[in-house]
């Protein structure tokens, strides 16, 4: 039953990604963890593939229409790709599975989910243009007036 809910939530997430062009990871990780039973560390990796694929599809459509500023896109993409690689290759393996045990146990999985909860709260509190201005899809679009 949870798997069916997971697929429904994934469809809604896809509609959200297609409509507003952002926020995919923040939606994907909780769906994978809570509805599909994937561990948080693995879910963050899966979200890179899922959201990246959706973004690539949208970017290709905009590129064919001549709406992508390639210089801005490459300027944004290179440090992002390097940061993701370094994080997944060095930072994530360096974080211990159990971060602390006093006064309660905090595992890496719990810490990741708390981080995503804080990010979701921050995004909903500041859901105006402040968030969308930094979204790559807006930064990389050519202005057409």
C-alpha positions as CSV (number, residue, x, y, z in Angstrom):
1,X,0.0,0.0,0.0
2,X,2.8,2.4,0.9
3,X,4.4,1.7,-2.5
4,X,1.3,2.7,-4.3
5,X,1.2,5.9,-2.3
6,X,4.9,6.4,-3.2
7,X,4.1,6.2,-6.9
8,X,1.2,8.6,-6.5
9,X,3.4,11.0,-4.6
10,X,6.1,10.6,-7.2
11,X,3.6,11.6,-9.9
12,X,2.6,14.7,-7.9
13,X,6.3,15.5,-7.5
14,X,6.8,15.2,-11.2
15,X,3.9,17.6,-11.8
16,X,5.4,20.0,-9.3
17,X,8.8,19.8,-10.9
18,X,7.3,20.4,-14.4
19,X,5.2,23.3,-13.2
20,X,7.6,25.3,-11.1
21,X,11.0,23.8,-12.2
22,X,12.5,23.4,-8.7
23,X,12.3,21.8,-5.3
24,X,12.7,18.2,-6.6
25,X,15.2,16.9,-4.1
26,X,13.3,18.3,-1.2
27,X,10.3,16.4,-2.4
28,X,12.0,13.2,-3.7
29,X,14.0,12.3,-0.6
30,X,11.0,12.1,1.8
31,X,9.0,10.2,-0.8
32,X,11.7,7.6,-1.2
33,X,12.4,7.3,2.5
34,X,8.9,7.4,4.0
35,X,6.8,5.8,1.3
36,X,9.3,3.6,-0.7
37,X,11.4,2.4,2.3
38,X,14.8,3.6,0.9
39,X,17.5,4.6,3.4
40,X,18.1,8.4,3.5
41,X,21.7,8.1,2.3
42,X,20.7,6.1,-0.7
43,X,17.6,8.3,-1.3
44,X,19.8,11.4,-1.6
45,X,21.8,9.6,-4.3
46,X,18.6,8.4,-6.1
47,X,17.2,12.0,-6.0
48,X,20.2,13.2,-7.9
49,X,19.4,10.9,-10.7
50,X,15.6,11.5,-10.6
51,X,15.7,15.2,-10.4
52,X,18.7,15.5,-12.7
53,X,16.8,13.5,-15.4
54,X,13.7,15.7,-15.1
55,X,15.8,18.8,-15.2
56,X,17.7,17.6,-18.3
57,X,14.5,16.9,-20.1
58,X,13.2,20.4,-19.3
59,X,16.5,22.0,-20.1
60,X,16.7,20.3,-23.5
61,X,13.2,21.6,-24.4
62,X,14.2,25.2,-23.4
63,X,17.6,24.8,-25.3
64,X,15.8,23.9,-28.5
65,X,13.7,27.0,-28.2
66,X,16.8,29.1,-27.7
67,X,15.9,30.1,-24.2
68,X,19.0,28.9,-22.4
69,X,21.9,31.3,-21.6
70,X,24.7,28.7,-21.9
71,X,27.3,30.8,-20.3
72,X,25.2,31.2,-17.1
73,X,24.2,27.5,-17.2
74,X,27.8,26.3,-17.5
75,X,28.9,28.8,-14.8
76,X,26.3,27.4,-12.5
77,X,26.7,23.8,-13.5
78,X,30.5,23.3,-13.1
79,X,30.8,24.2,-9.4
80,X,27.5,22.4,-8.7
81,X,28.8,19.2,-10.3
82,X,32.1,19.4,-8.5
83,X,30.4,20.1,-5.1
84,X,28.1,17.1,-5.6
85,X,31.0,14.8,-6.5
86,X,33.2,15.9,-3.6
87,X,30.2,15.6,-1.2
88,X,29.3,12.1,-2.3
89,X,32.9,10.9,-2.7
90,X,34.5,12.4,0.5
91,X,32.0,14.1,2.9
92,X,29.3,11.5,3.1
93,X,31.7,8.5,3.7
94,X,33.5,10.6,6.4
95,X,30.3,11.1,8.4
96,X,30.0,8.3,11.0
97,X,26.9,6.1,11.0
98,X,26.2,7.2,14.6
99,X,26.9,10.9,15.0
100,X,26.2,11.1,18.7
101,X,24.8,8.9,21.5
102,X,24.5,11.5,24.3
103,X,21.9,12.4,25.4
104,X,20.2,10.4,22.6
105,X,21.3,8.5,19.5
106,X,21.6,10.5,16.3
107,X,22.4,8.4,13.2
108,X,23.5,9.7,9.8
109,X,20.1,8.8,8.4
110,X,18.2,10.8,11.1
111,X,20.6,13.8,10.6
112,X,19.9,13.8,6.9
113,X,16.1,13.7,7.4
114,X,16.3,16.4,10.0
115,X,18.3,18.5,7.6
116,X,15.7,18.0,4.9
117,X,12.9,18.9,7.4
118,X,14.7,22.1,8.2
119,X,15.2,23.0,4.6
120,X,11.5,22.3,3.8
121,X,10.5,24.5,6.7
122,X,12.8,27.3,5.5
123,X,11.5,27.0,2.0
124,X,7.9,27.2,3.0
125,X,8.6,30.2,5.3
126,X,10.3,32.0,2.4
127,X,8.3,30.6,-0.5
128,X,8.3,33.9,-2.4
129,X,10.6,35.0,-5.1
130,X,13.7,34.8,-2.9
131,X,13.9,31.1,-3.4
132,X,13.0,31.1,-7.1
133,X,15.6,33.7,-8.0
134,X,18.4,31.4,-7.1
135,X,16.9,28.5,-9.0
136,X,19.1,27.6,-11.9
137,X,16.1,27.5,-14.3
138,X,15.6,31.2,-13.8
139,X,19.3,32.1,-13.7
140,X,19.9,30.3,-17.0
141,X,16.9,31.6,-18.9
142,X,17.5,34.3,-21.5
143,X,15.3,37.3,-20.9
144,X,12.7,37.8,-23.6
145,X,10.4,40.8,-23.3
